[in-house]
């Protein structure tokens, strides 16, 4: 897994939460909300990517796989 430094993102998120007074709605400090969101993204990211890969869905890291075409009229390779 690739680790990225999210300190700048977390700080900007903290300011954005504060700017929109989100901390007042949750009665929780903005820096705790920002930290919680970053931890959530780190926790679910690998599972989301694994699910996309399993489904063969389009994403930047997991392009769509070509479906395997099975022709029942052709002899099988053995």
ChimeraX attribute file (.defattr): number of C-alpha atoms within 10 A of each C-alpha:
attribute: neighborCount
match mode: 1-to-1
recipient: residues
	/A:1	4
	/A:2	3
	/A:3	6
	/A:4	7
	/A:5	7
	/A:6	12
	/A:7	11
	/A:8	9
	/A:9	12
	/A:10	20
	/A:11	15
	/A:12	13
	/A:13	19
	/A:14	21
	/A:15	15
	/A:16	14
	/A:17	18
	/A:18	17
	/A:19	11
	/A:20	10
	/A:21	13
	/A:22	16
	/A:23	18
	/A:24	12
	/A:25	8
	/A:26	10
	/A:27	9
	/A:28	11
	/A:29	14
	/A:30	22
	/A:31	17
	/A:32	13
	/A:33	19
	/A:34	22
	/A:35	16
	/A:36	13
	/A:37	15
	/A:38	16
	/A:39	13
	/A:40	11
	/A:41	11
	/A:42	14
	/A:43	11
	/A:44	10
	/A:45	12
	/A:46	12
	/A:47	11
	/A:48	12
	/A:49	15
	/A:50	12
	/A:51	12
	/A:52	17
	/A:53	17
	/A:54	11
	/A:55	12
	/A:56	15
	/A:57	14
	/A:58	12
	/A:59	11
	/A:60	7
	/A:61	9
	/A:62	15
	/A:63	12
	/A:64	14
	/A:65	12
	/A:66	7
	/A:67	7
	/A:68	6
	/A:69	6
	/A:70	8
	/A:71	8
	/A:72	7
	/A:73	6
	/A:74	7
	/A:75	7
	/A:76	8
	/A:77	4
	/A:78	3
